[in-house]
Amino acid sequence: MTRLAIIGTGYVGLTTGACFAHLGHDVVCADIDPVKIERLNRGEIPIVEHRLGELVEEGLRKGNLRFVLGAAAAVVDCEIAFLCVPTPQGDDGSADLSYVEAAAIQIAGVLPYEAIVVNKSTVPVGSTKVVERVLKRPDVRVVSNPEFLREGSAVDDFLKPDRVVVGCDDRAAAIAVGALYDKVRAQIIVTDPASAETIKYAANAFLATKLSFINAIAAICEGVGADVNDVVVGMGYDKRIGTEFLRPGPGWGGSCFPKDSRALLKIANEAGYHFDLLSGVIAVNDEQFDRVTDKIRVAAGGSLDEKVIGVWGLTFKARTDDLRDSPSISIIRRLLDAGATVQAFDPTVVAMKPGVPAGITVATDGYSAATGADVLAVLTEWDDFRWLEPVQVAAAMRGRQVVDGRNLLDRTAWQKAGFVHTGIGR
Ligand SMILES: NC(=O)c1ccc[n+]([C@@H]2O[C@H](COP(=O)([O-])OP(=O)(O)OC[C@H]3O[C@@H](n4cnc5c(N)ncnc54)[C@H](O)[C@@H]3O)[C@@H](O)[C@H]2O)c1
């Protein structure tokens, strides 16, 4: 059992804290948001994340998971402190390290002698050294331990990771951090800090590349009369390729890929390499938002002006409530700019909240979002949408057009109900 402090209780920090407590460690989590801390102490989970509530409740009940206000209060008695604070995109595309630096300053004078500080935030190469410089504590070792969890399955990903990466020049510190994961059956990869930091960016850029690649292939499929779903199956049986992250869609988004791919471009530039491949991946993604908007425009009869568009899905993917850089929101903004009225439904969005574009109506269910609509657009792959009745949707709508931006719906059933079904790459 190790005494841990977790700084930041967002998607990564809260999952990390709750899972380490579940694994038997003694965990104190901190945030700067007093409302969040109050809610967490009552066992209320501020985000939608499968199994997280259960683990937080378990930790609170057993007494080995606590929540405090402010980083300094969390680290007073810790052996290892994890930084899980945001690293948003800065003005020039690079990762903004100000939250990481602020957290390091807050804990510098309070950390016990010879504690270890772990960077779990996604940070540019060299950030381990930045934290060391800010801490000004020669007795404290700084370790990079990037996180690879996916929102929607964060707890399972944390407890059953494909691998754990630990980047540190100090062998004893690397062993101490690796040992925290003893009960997790995973390959532990120990590297130098720069390699650990690069692994995280390279992995995200590669996944974004796969998604842009299949969206580009989908565009070709539309031109040549092929079906991208069949193409993916045919490609995926090749073990060197697989089917993961080869689902065509409205473009990729979320809190990580957009900022991390731009940050890697910046890192590459500074390293003297023009990463044209990654620039292309980003360009294909921006085009995809336009392509899907165009599909909706065509379905609406050539103009979006004064058309009513029902939208199913606001989050950047299913099983999360995260709206950050959601492709759905990018497309909705384009619809609004073109003069459309948008009424949207998402299982996790019950009313207007930060991140939802002003000027849209938030519907309470899928049928209400479709009521009076000229076109229905499916923009997030929530399983719930599969089970809505096309006949009932048709009765509610003014038009008979559905643009299925996730190839989610049963095309035959929707066509039977009288819809013109437009998918991606088929
Ligand atoms: N969300 C993901 O799926 C994911 C996956 C892997 C890695 N990451 C990376 O992990 C990091 C955190 O991401 P996130 O999605 O959890 O962010 P988030 O915005 O959900 O949460 C960050 C939390 O940190 C708190 N915070 C900020 N400064 C603080 C301070 N000084 N002391 C205490 N708390 C502070 C904020 O109030 C917030 O609650 C980012 O670098 C991100 O790129 C995210």
The ligand as a MOL file (V3000), in Angstrom:
LIG
                    3D

  0  0  0     0  0            999 V3000
M  V30 BEGIN CTAB
M  V30 COUNTS 44 48 0 0 0
M  V30 BEGIN ATOM
M  V30 1 N -9.6620 12.6380 -21.0670 0
M  V30 2 C -8.9810 11.6340 -21.6110 0
M  V30 3 O -9.5410 10.7320 -22.2330 0
M  V30 4 C -7.4670 11.5700 -21.4700 0
M  V30 5 C -6.8080 10.3760 -21.7410 0
M  V30 6 C -5.4320 10.3280 -21.5880 0
M  V30 7 C -4.7200 11.4510 -21.2010 0
M  V30 8 N -5.3920 12.6150 -20.9510 0 CHG=1
M  V30 9 C -4.6200 13.7840 -20.5010 0
M  V30 10 O -4.7590 13.8860 -19.0790 0
M  V30 11 C -4.7770 15.2470 -18.6780 0
M  V30 12 C -6.0540 15.5610 -17.9120 0
M  V30 13 O -7.1400 15.3450 -18.7800 0
M  V30 14 P -8.6510 15.2770 -18.2550 0
M  V30 15 O -9.4950 14.9430 -19.4390 0
M  V30 16 O -8.7180 14.4310 -17.0380 0 CHG=-1
M  V30 17 O -8.8790 16.8110 -17.8540 0
M  V30 18 P -10.1470 17.4440 -17.1220 0
M  V30 19 O -10.2560 18.8130 -17.6470 0
M  V30 20 O -11.3020 16.5150 -17.2050 0
M  V30 21 O -9.7130 17.4880 -15.5770 0
M  V30 22 C -8.6650 18.2430 -15.0830 0
M  V30 23 C -8.9820 18.6040 -13.6300 0
M  V30 24 O -7.8370 19.2360 -13.0620 0
M  V30 25 C -8.2940 20.2470 -12.1640 0
M  V30 26 N -7.1720 21.1360 -11.8740 0
M  V30 27 C -6.5960 22.0710 -12.6690 0
M  V30 28 N -5.5660 22.6510 -12.0220 0
M  V30 29 C -5.4780 22.0850 -10.7870 0
M  V30 30 C -4.6290 22.2680 -9.6700 0
M  V30 31 N -3.6360 23.1500 -9.6700 0
M  V30 32 N -4.8640 21.5270 -8.5670 0
M  V30 33 C -5.8640 20.6270 -8.5390 0
M  V30 34 N -6.7000 20.3960 -9.5770 0
M  V30 35 C -6.5040 21.1190 -10.6940 0
M  V30 36 C -9.4550 20.8590 -12.9050 0
M  V30 37 O -10.2880 21.6030 -12.0610 0
M  V30 38 C -10.1350 19.6080 -13.4740 0
M  V30 39 O -11.0920 19.0690 -12.5820 0
M  V30 40 C -4.6040 16.0720 -19.9580 0
M  V30 41 O -3.2320 16.3170 -20.1590 0
M  V30 42 C -5.0940 15.1150 -21.0300 0
M  V30 43 O -4.5270 15.3810 -22.2980 0
M  V30 44 C -6.7600 12.6970 -21.0590 0
M  V30 END ATOM
M  V30 BEGIN BOND
M  V30 1 1 1 2
M  V30 2 2 2 3
M  V30 3 1 2 4
M  V30 4 1 4 5
M  V30 5 2 4 44
M  V30 6 2 5 6
M  V30 7 1 6 7
M  V30 8 2 7 8
M  V30 9 1 8 9
M  V30 10 1 8 44
M  V30 11 1 9 10
M  V30 12 1 9 42
M  V30 13 1 10 11
M  V30 14 1 11 12
M  V30 15 1 11 40
M  V30 16 1 12 13
M  V30 17 1 13 14
M  V30 18 2 14 15
M  V30 19 1 14 16
M  V30 20 1 14 17
M  V30 21 1 17 18
M  V30 22 2 18 19
M  V30 23 1 18 20
M  V30 24 1 18 21
M  V30 25 1 21 22
M  V30 26 1 22 23
M  V30 27 1 23 24
M  V30 28 1 23 38
M  V30 29 1 24 25
M  V30 30 1 25 26
M  V30 31 1 25 36
M  V30 32 1 26 27
M  V30 33 1 26 35
M  V30 34 2 27 28
M  V30 35 1 28 29
M  V30 36 1 29 30
M  V30 37 2 29 35
M  V30 38 1 30 31
M  V30 39 2 30 32
M  V30 40 1 32 33
M  V30 41 2 33 34
M  V30 42 1 34 35
M  V30 43 1 36 37
M  V30 44 1 36 38
M  V30 45 1 38 39
M  V30 46 1 40 41
M  V30 47 1 40 42
M  V30 48 1 42 43
M  V30 END BOND
M  V30 END CTAB
M  END
